[in-house]
Amino acid sequence: MKLLSAIFLSVALCLPWASSFAAQTADAEYEAVAEEYIKGYFAARPLQGTAIGLHEYDGKITDYSRLALDAELSRLRRFDDRLTKFDPSKLSPRQSLDLRILQAAVKNELFQMQEMSVFERNPMVYARAADVNVYVQRNFAPLEDRVRSLVAIESQIPNILIAARTNLNEVLPKPYVELAIQIARGSSDFLKKNLVAATAGLKDEQVRAAFQDANRRAASALAEYAAWLEREKLPKSSQDFALGEEKYRRLLAQTELVDLPPAKILEIGMGQLKAEQEAFADAAKKIDPNKSAIEVFKQIQNEHPKPENLIPDVARDLDKIRKYVSSHNLVTIPSDVRAQVKETPQYLRATSFASMDTPGPFEKRATEAYYYVTPTESDWPEKQKEEWLTAFNYYTSDIVSIHEAYPGHYVQFLRLNASPASKVEKIFGSYAFIEGWAHYCEQMMIEQGYGNATSASPNEEDTKRAAKYRMAQADEALLRLCRLCVSIRLHTQNMSIDEATKFFQENCYYEEKPARSEAMRGSFDPGYLNYTLGKLQILKLREDYKAQQGDEFSLRQFHNELLNHGMPPIRLLREIMLKDQAKWDEVL
């Protein structure tokens, strides 16, 4: 009898309906595990839940106690192990992709906690715990309800900063401590000034009194934390922040599925940097052959709006860019809802130049999208106003708008929302895909003629105008290329912060202060190489897809397909879009 049953089972499993049933069963098991992971993920990171529109997490904040952090690490390890039990080949194609996106997301969280030891080595984590912008940035609930949530959150800030003193190592990396002091003081000022101003419309006096008390205590705790770091941690801090080559390679392999030696990526980056510098210089010669490229670019920066015209000029040009994307069939924009150009709210101006504020993928109420542009302040001296507006020269401003809105991040968001993406695909994204797409768009738009003359016989002014756009695009590319090179050198080749600062000064022509800021960021954000890494991966995928499609290739089709699958590591998009399996691993 047992033998007959085994034979029957063996035959049944060979039938098409049986294999389909097996895949459905495996899919259902995977979906249950994914849903369980997501619930635990936001329970441990409720501010992120609120930010993406899951308002059951409103009024909650991460528990930074040692017990809670250890529990979260154990949870991540368990899910990492549980996900390895699923065989991608036994799942449907859709769930196979979903699984690997989730695995990369879990690996990223584990890397942050285990390899980077963020809660033991990075005091910035605690200084940023009071980042409650979402509660005043988006009107997803009545103001009174949002302020009640703020009271609940701010009342926990003193406990979080007590936990920081317990959790942090005796000796910390100096760049981390210096930045954490700045962030903690900035956060304290934000709570005392900007957050109070942003909640000025509150009518309920009882809620106001509770808010004022919680806000004052939180602001004081942050100021005390900054003083403690300066007094206790800064004098004994070290320059030990580098990951080392082995960890760096694992970071890329596990989170972006890019398994290449860092030295190889650096070699590619240095080659690209040299080529972009040459393009920058060549464009400058078309504008004024008698001046250096830097002098020409500074001259271009003087072509900017007057302070009172900044917002309307950016709005006008943003509409022009959107029309160009549509009329040239570069990508399908799946919604007529426009990004509204607004002045950056006062409470965000200290840290924002221009930014895209899109609602979370699960937001149902506050669904407006804002493109924030930071204006000059009326009380600034004329010289300061002029210096600020150079960054909004007409050419750079358009490149930034391309990156942030059309066809960059805003179109990315619109297509994600319009796609049949799963919950996992909407929540977890690849750093290289998200920033790589927006950065790729800058180059792609110039390649497709944006900024060029519209007449068949361009005159000298037309040629100069196109060269100015090319310089602006190259300037943005040079910054991101320097990030790639500096990230690898800081973490695998013992580059110092001073050397990294000099690298930015010499290779993307930054002044000392912004160059140092970029160098400092590289010490704690090695992933900022992903702007360029993602862009280069997309260019490689486009080249391979074009060869595959031949005469049937369409740039719009390529872009639409690229944006139809959530925000996965680009290596996975190669599997979806390329028929030749031998090319799947050729990411660069």
N, C-alpha and C positions, 0 to 999 in steps of 0.2 A: 504493500500500500504506500509506504513512504517513497519507494522508488517511482511509482506511478505519479505521485504528487510532485516529485522533483522534476520528472519529465514534463508533466503538464505545465508547471511553472516556467521551465526553461523555454518551452514552445511559446507560451503566452508572452514572455518578455521579448520575443523576436517579432511579435506582431506590432504594426504601426501604432495602434491605439494604446498598446501597453507602454511603449517608450514615451508616447505623449503624456500618458498618465503619470509616469515616473518623473518626467520633467515638471509637470504641474505640481506634483507633491514636493519635489525639491524646491521649486519656486516658492511655494507656500511656506515651507520651513524657513527658507532664507528670509522671506518678507517678515515673518514673525520675529526673527532675530534682529533684523534691521530696525524694526519698529521699537523693539525693546531697547536697543542701543540708543536710538534717537531720544527716547524719553529720559533715559539716564543722563545723556549728554547735556540736555537743557536743564535738567534738575541740578546739575553741577555748575551750569553756566547760564543762569536765568536771564541775565542782561542781554545775552545774545538771542535768547528766545523772544524777548520783547522786541528787540531790534528787527527781527525778521517777520514780526506780525503775529506771534503766538502769545496772546495776551493772558493766558493762564499763568504766565511767569511774571506778570507785573508785580512790582513791589518786593521782589526777591533779589538776593545777591549771593554770590558765591561764598561758601563757607571755606575760609582759608586756615582753619585749625589743622594741626598736624594729623589728627585722627581722620578728618574729612579728606585731606589730600592723599593720605595713604589708602583710604577706601577707594578714591577715584582711580588711583594708579592700579590697584588690584582689579577694579572693574575693567579698565582698559586692557589689561593683560588677559583677562578672561575672554573678552570679546575678540581680541586678536587671535587667541587660540581657537575660539569657536568658529570664526570665519574661515580659518584654514581648513576646517573639516569639509567645507563645501568645495566640490569639484566644478570649476567653471564650465567644463564641457558637458556636465549633466544638467546645467540650468538652461533656460531659454536664453537666446542671444541678449535680450534686453536685461535680464537679471544677471547674466554673466558680467556685463558692463557695470551694472549697479554694484555688484559685489566688489569688483576691483576698485571702484571709486571709494567705497566705504572702507576697504582695507587700507588704501593710501591715507585716508583721513585718520583712521585709528593709529596708523604708524606715525603720522605727523604728531599727534597728541603724545604718544609714547616717547617720541624723540625729544619733544620739548621738556617732558618731565624727567626722563631718564638720562639722556645724553647731554642736554643743555642745562639740566637741573634748575629750571627757571625759578622755582619757588625757594631754592636754597642760595642761588647765586645772583639773581636779578631783582634788586629792590624796586625797579620800575614797575613790576607787576602789581605791587601793593599801592604804589603812588597813583596808578591808573584805575584802581578799584572804584574810584568816585566818578568815573566817566558816565554821567547820567544824561548826556546830551539828548538821547532819544526821547526823554520825557518832556523836553521843551521844544524839540525840533519838529515833532510831528503831533498833530492834534487827534490822536487816535481815541481819546476819551475826554470827557469834560475836565477842565483844568483842576477842579477840586479833587477828582479821582486821581489824576496824575500826581498832584502834590501829596496826596495821602501815600501813594507809592514811594515818592521821594522821601517822605518822613520815615517810612519803614526801612528804606535802603540806607539813608544817611545815619540812622541810629546805630547801624552796624559798623560804620567806618572806624570808630575808635577801637572796636574789638579786632578788626582786620589788621590795624596797624600795631596792635599788641602782638598779634600772631606773627607779624613780619619780624619783630625783634626775636621771637623764639625760633622761627624757621630759618632765617638767614645765616649763612656761614660766618665764621669769625672774620675771614679775609675775603673780600669781594673784588671783582674787577673794577679798576678805577673809572673807566668810561661809564660803567653802569651806575656807579655811585654818583658821579657828577651829573649825569642826566636825570637820575631819580630825584636828586635835590631840586633841580630845575622844575621837574614835572610836579613834585609834591607842592612846591611853593606856588606854581601856576594853578594847580588844582584848588589849593586853598583860596587863592584870589578869585578864581572862577566861582566858587561856592559863595564867597562873601559878597561879590559884586554882581557878576553876570547872571548867576542863577536866581538871585533875589530880584534883579530887574526883569528877568524872563517870566517870573511868576507874579508880577505886579498886579495883574488883573484879578487876583484871587479875592473873592468876596467873603467867604466863610472865615470869621475871625478865630474860631476855635482851631480850624485847620491851619490858619496862618500862624497862630501862636506855637503850635506843635512843630510846624516847619521851621520857624525862626530858631527854636531851641535846638532841634536836631541839626540844622544847618550850621549853627554857631559851633556846636560841639565837634562836628565833622571837620569844619575848616580849621579849628584849633588843633585837632589831632593830626591833620596833615602838616600844619606848620611845625608842630613838635617833632613829627617824623623827619622832616627835612633837617631840622636842627640836630636831631640825634644822628642822622647819617653823616652830617658834616663834622660833628664832634667825635663820634665813636668809630665810624667806618672809613671815612675819607683818609685820615692819617695813616692807617694800616693797609690801605687798598693796594692792589697789584695790577700788573698789566697782563695777567693770565686770563685771557678771554678766548683764545683761539681753539677751534674745535679739533684741529689736526686733520690730516689727509683722510684717514680711514673713516672717521665720523662724517666728514664733509661728503665723501663719496656715498656713504650710506644715506645721508639726508636726501640727496638727489635721486638715488636709486629707489628708495622706499616711498618718497612722497611725490616725486615727479616721474618716476619710472625711466629716468635718464641714467643709464649705467655706463658712464664714461669717466676716465681719470680726470680729476680736476685740471691737471696740467694740459690735457688735450683741449678742454673747454677754454682754458686761458689762452692757449695758442690761437684758437679760432677767434677769440675776443680781441686779442692784440692785432690780428690781421684786419679785423673789421674796424677797429679803432683807427688804424693808419689810413684805411680806405676812406672812412668818413671825414677824417681831418683833411685829406686831399680834396674831397668833394666840397667841403666848407671853404677851403682856400680857392678852389677853381670858381665857385660861385661868386666869391668876393671880387675876383679879377674882372668878372663881367659887369660888376657894379662900379668899381673904381680901381683900375689897375695900378694906380700910383700910391695906394695905401695898403697897409697890412690887413690881413683878414680880420683881426681883432678891431682895428680902427673902423673898418667898414661896418662890422656888426654893431659897434657902439653908435655909429651914425644911423643905422637902421632903427635902433632902439629909441631914437628921438622922434620917430614917426608914430605918434600915439594920440589917443583921444584927449580932449580936455577933461578935467575931473567931472564936470557936470554931464559930459556926454558918454562916460565910460559904459554905464549899464545899457543905455539905448543902442550904442554902437555895437556892443557885444551881442545884444539880442538881434539886431539887424543882420550881423554877419553869421550868427548861428542859423538863422532862417535860410540864408544864402547857402550855407554848407549843407543843410538838410536837403534843399532843393537839388543841389549838385549830386548828392548821393542817389536821390531818386531818379533824376533825369538821365544819369549815366548808368543806371541799372547795376549799381555796385553791391547792393544787398537789399532784400525786401524788408522794409520797415513795417511791422505788423500792426501798427496803431497810429491813429492820427493825433493822439494825445501828445502835445508838445511839452518839452522841458521848459519850464518858466525861468527866465533869467531874473534873478533877484540879488540884491545886496546881501553879502554874507551877514548873518545875524551877528550882532555885536559880541555875543559871548563866544563866537568861533573865530573872530578875526585875528587873534594872536597867533593862531596856528594854521590859518588857511589863506591861500592866495586865490585859488579857484577850485571848486569841487562840485561833484555831482551827488545830489541827495535823492536817491530813489527809495521808494517804499520797499519793505521786505517782501519776499515772494508770497507770503501768507497774509499780508496786510489787507484788510477788507474795508477799512474806513478812511484812514489818512493816505489816500492813494496818489496824491499829487507828487510830481517830480520837479525838483528845483535844481537849477544850475546856478550855484552861488559864485559871485564875483566880489572880491573884497575891494571897496573903494578907498580913496584917500579920506582922511579925517579933516574936518573943516578947520581944526585948530593946528594942523601941521604947518610948519614953515614952507614957503614955496619950493625951496630946494628939496625938502623931503618928499613933497608931492610929486615933483618932477622925477626923482629917483624911483619912486614906487611905480609910476606910470610907464617907465621904460620897459618893465616886464610885460606890460600890456600893449606893446607895439603891435600894429595891426597884423603882422605876420606870425609872431609867436603866439599872440592871442588866438588866432585861427587854429594853429596847430594844437594848442591846449584844448580848444573847444572840440576839435576832431577827436582827441584822445578821450575826453570826458563824456561827450554826448553823442555826436553823429560822425561816423558810424561806430564810435568806441563804446564806452561803458553803458550809456543809456540804451543804445540799440541792443547791446548784449543783454541787458535786463529785459527789454521788451520781448526779445525773441525767446528768452528763457521762460517768461510768463506765458507766452503764446504756444510754447512747445508742449508735448505730452510728457515732459520730464517728470520723473518720479520724485518722491519726497527726498530721497538721498541725493539725487541730482540737483535739486533746488537748494539744498542746505550746504553740501560740501563741495568746495571748488578748489581747483588747482591754482596756486599762486601764478605759475607760469602761463596758464591759459588765460586767466582773467586779465592780468597786466600785459601779457604778451599780445593779446588781441588788440587792446587799446593802443599799444605802442606800434604794433604792425600797421594799424589804420593810418597813423601819421605818414609813414612811408608810402603806403598804398595809395593814399589820396594824391600825393605829389606825383607818383608814378602815373596815375590816371589823369594827370593834367590840371589838377586844382591849382589855381594861381597863374596858370598860363594864359596867354592871349587867346581871345575867342575868334579873332580874325584870321584869315588864311595867310596874311602877310604881316606878321608882327613887326612893330617898329622897335627902336632902341629902348624906349620906356617900357614896352611890354617885356622885352628880354630882361631888363633890370628887375622888373617886378617879379618875374618868375624866379630869378636868381635870389631875390630876398626871401621868398618862401622856401627855397631850397636851403638857404643858410639857416633859417629858423628851424626847419625840420632836422637838419644836421646837428644843430646845437642841442636839441632835445635828445637825439640819438647818442651824441658824444657823452652826455651825462650818464645815460643808462649803460653805455659800454664801459665807462669808468667804474660804475658800480660793479659790473661783472668782474672786471680785472681786480679791483680792490678787494671784493669779497673773497675771491680765491686766494689772493696773496696774504690778506690779513689772517685767514684761517688755516692756510696750509704752507705758507712760506715765510712766516715770522715777520711780516711787514708791520711796522709800528703805526700808531695813529698819526704821528708827525709825517712819516713817509707817505701815508695814504693821503693826507691833506695836500702835500706837495704834488702828488700824482693828479688829483683833481684840478689843482691850479694850473699845472703844465699841460694837461691833456683835454680838459673841457673848458679851460680858461676862466675858472671861477675865482672870485676874490677869496681871501684867506678865511673869512668868517663862514660863508656858506660851504666852502671846501672842507673845513673842519667839521661842520655839522654832518656832511655826507660821510666823512670818514668815521665819525662816532657812530652813526647809524649802522655802518657795516659791522661794527664790533658785536652788536646784539641781534642784527637782522641779516644773517648771511644769505638769506633767501632773496635779498634785493637784487641779486644777479638775474632773477627770473623775468624781469622786464625784457631784457635782451635775449635771454635763453628761450623764452616763450616766443618772442618775435622770430628768432632764427628757426625755431621748430616749425612755425606756421609757414614761413617762406619755403622751407624744405618740403613740407607736405604739399604746398601749392605746386611746386615744381614737379613733384612725383605724380600728383593728381592730374596735372595738365598733360604730362606725357602719357598717362593711362587713357585719358579721355580723347586725346587727339583733336580732331576737328570739332568734336562735340563739346569741348571745354567751354565753360561759361564762368566768368569770375563771380557773377551773382550766384550761380548754382553752387560754386565752391564755398562761398561765404555762408550761404543759407545752410548748407549741409554741416559746415563747421560749427554753426551756432545752434544746431537742432538737438544736441545731446547733453544738455546741461553744461557743466564747467569741468570736464574731466581732464586728467593728465593727457597731454597731446599725443603721447605714445598710444593711448587707447583709440584716439581718433584715426590714427593710421590704420588700425585693424578694421575700423568701420568703413573707411573711405577708399582703401587701397586693396585691390584684388590679389596682388602679388604678395604672398606671405613673406617672401624673402626680404621685402622692403620694410616690414613692420618695425624692425629694430633700428633702422637707419634714421635716427631722430635728428641728426645734424649732418 
